[in-house]
Amino acid sequence: MLENIVNDIYTGVYHVNVTLYFYKDNAVEVPLAFKNQNLIAPVLQLPLFGDKSMYDPPADLIIPISAPDSSKGYWFIIESELDVKFDKVRVPLNTRKVVLELYVSFHGNDEFWYSNPSNSYIRMNNLSTPRGNGAFREVFVTIDGKLVGSEMPFPVIFTGGINPLFWEPVVAIGAFNLPSYDFDLTPFLGMLLDGKDHVFGIGVTDGIGYWLVDANLHVWLDTASTVVEAKNVVNICPASQISRSEQYQSLDGSFEIKAEKFTRLEGWVRSSSGNLTTSMTQEVRLRSSIRFRKNGTYKAVKQNIKVRREAKVLNDMGGLVSRVIVRGRYPLKVITWTLPGLKNDTYILVTNVSHAVNERIRIGKLSSHVNNKQVSNGWMEVKDHSVLSGEVMTNQTYVCRDEFGCYVRTVAALNGTLIEDDSAIVCPSVKDTVGGFLPELLYSPDSRATGIQLYDKECDPGLHVTYSKLCQQEASANVMQIDNWLWFASGFQYDLIEFARQEPSKRGFLVLTLLC
């Protein structure tokens, strides 16, 4: 196995032979209370990112959009925000549906783009680091120079990132299964079905060296026809609205970024299946903050991406053929604190990372929910770029629910050894989570909350703080003023702000803040 080493010897492109085994499995045996009984149910899918139903059934044709030269791999290598890569594609005239599957990964000076400070901060403090350009990145796709889609990428942490000791044997979310991003470009078939080559472009807003990007164009054909008609009706795909603010004095300061984007696409396709209209809407919000304290030795990064996507297909009578709604929230927190080491040429880095994928997907009347959360904390002693010693712990919980059941798996690793690995097909109740305490929501406006003392003995007091706050509102209050805060527990998402707004007569007075 190639270790995570960067030097003049182990560098370049590695050619590896991979053997894949494919199994077609339509059922899973779920043991019941009696040993002689089994329940045969559809396989519970264990997704990681987004809705993959758009690939069912699979495409008839897949066209690669990638670099022509394989000497450095087939990825496009993007070195700056002005570096846009292009490839020409001609789709068959009988295409009835087309989806772009986009792959991205970030490396070099942009491996930790979500923690990059502004260029002015680097310049004013005479820093030599090339890791700048702020903490906003967006990968975009164009056709013939026209923007057709974009994605604010999930911040994957590779196995050498933040603290290498975190990722053995557990790795960060997505590190061994990088997410791809899907763009239904069916509304643009009106401009693609002309028998000509069209130029597809991929770029990274505010990107610096370097990003690896490429794509697959999945094409579904109308086998009963040689020509398909199509037209783009609505094309609202503007650039993201971004606001930035920063305050700093010497090496201490704060940086805030807010970004929003709304996209709406619509187009019809007339094939042997009839005249179908595909409508796509997407709303994306990003909030990012970076704070430096203690003369720049303490750094706290917080980012949250919220996404809502909806895809509808209507027939020529306006009847609903299909509908998919995806709601996602992707929070990230990274804290690093650099302290003097035991020797003059060493330093100690205290690290804390928490990130999650929380998605709800509704396909027609069926829905599923995935919550994948990971918390890592510890320290390491470093000399140059070598880790001399350290202590770390990583906890991860994966919960997937749908109409057919529930799957939950929890793992914990301490100093490179797996100390817990439990899975079940029955999810725990809320009271079995968060250290075994039951959060109480008091619904009556005349009720008053009683105190709950929270203490998680698994937390190291030197690195974590666990506490609860009791909020008692007046009976006339309709909405609790809760800081933009989200609690994940047992696969369910509790957003107390939305709860209070939707049920003004039913107010919960308990606010739990868990910093662990």
Number of C-alpha atoms within 10 A of each C-alpha: 3 5 8 12 11 9 7 7 7 12 9 10 10 9 7 6 6 5 5 6 4 5 6 5 8 10 12 13 12 11 13 10 7 7 7 7 11 13 11 12 13 13 13 19 13 12 15 19 18 20 20 10 10 16 14 7 8 12 16 12 16 17 14 16 25 21 18 11 10 10 9 12 16 16 20 25 22 21 19 16 17 13 16 19 20 22 18 14 17 14 20 20 19 20 26 25 20 24 19 23 18 22 18 19 21 23 14 14 18 23 21 19 22 21 23 22 23 17 15 13 23 18 12 12 11 9 11 8 11 14 21 22 20 22 25 25 19 16 22 19 23 17 20 14 12 12 18 23 24 25 18 20 19 23 20 20 21 23 20 14 15 19 24 15 27 30 23 18 15 21 19 25 22 16 15 12 11 16 19 16 21 22 18 21 21 28 26 25 23 17 15 22 22 14 11 14 14 19 16 21 21 25 25 27 19 17 26 25 19 19 23 17 23 22 23 17 22 20 22 21 21 18 13 10 12 12 18 19 17 24 19 18 15 14 16 14 18 14 16 17 11 13 10 15 11 16 11 14 12 10 17 17 19 20 21 18 18 18 17 17 18 17 19 18 23 22 22 25 25 16 21 14 11 10 15 22 24 25 21 23 17 19 15 19 19 20 16 22 22 24 21 21 15 12 12 14 14 18 21 19 21 19 23 18 20 18 19 18 20 18 20 17 19 17 17 12 8 10 10 14 13 13 17 20 18 20 19 21 19 21 22 20 18 20 18 21 18 18 14 12 15 10 9 8 10 18 19 20 22 22 23 25 23 21 24 23 22 26 26 22 21 17 16 13 8 11 15 20 22 26 26 23 24 22 19 24 25 22 22 22 21 17 16 9 8 11 16 13 12 16 15 22 22 27 19 23 21 22 26 26 23 17 11 12 15 20 19 21 16 17 17 21 21 20 17 17 12 15 12 13 12 10 15 12 16 12 18 15 13 15 14 13 14 16 12 12 15 13 15 15 14 16 16 12 18 11 14 18 17 13 12 16 11 17 14 17 9 9 14 13 11 6 14 15 14 17 16 15 14 15 18 17 19 11 13 10 14 17 20 21 12 13 9 8 12 17 13 16 19 19 25 17 15 13 14 24 18 12 15 20 14 13 13 17 16 17 26 27 23 21 21 18 15 15 11 19
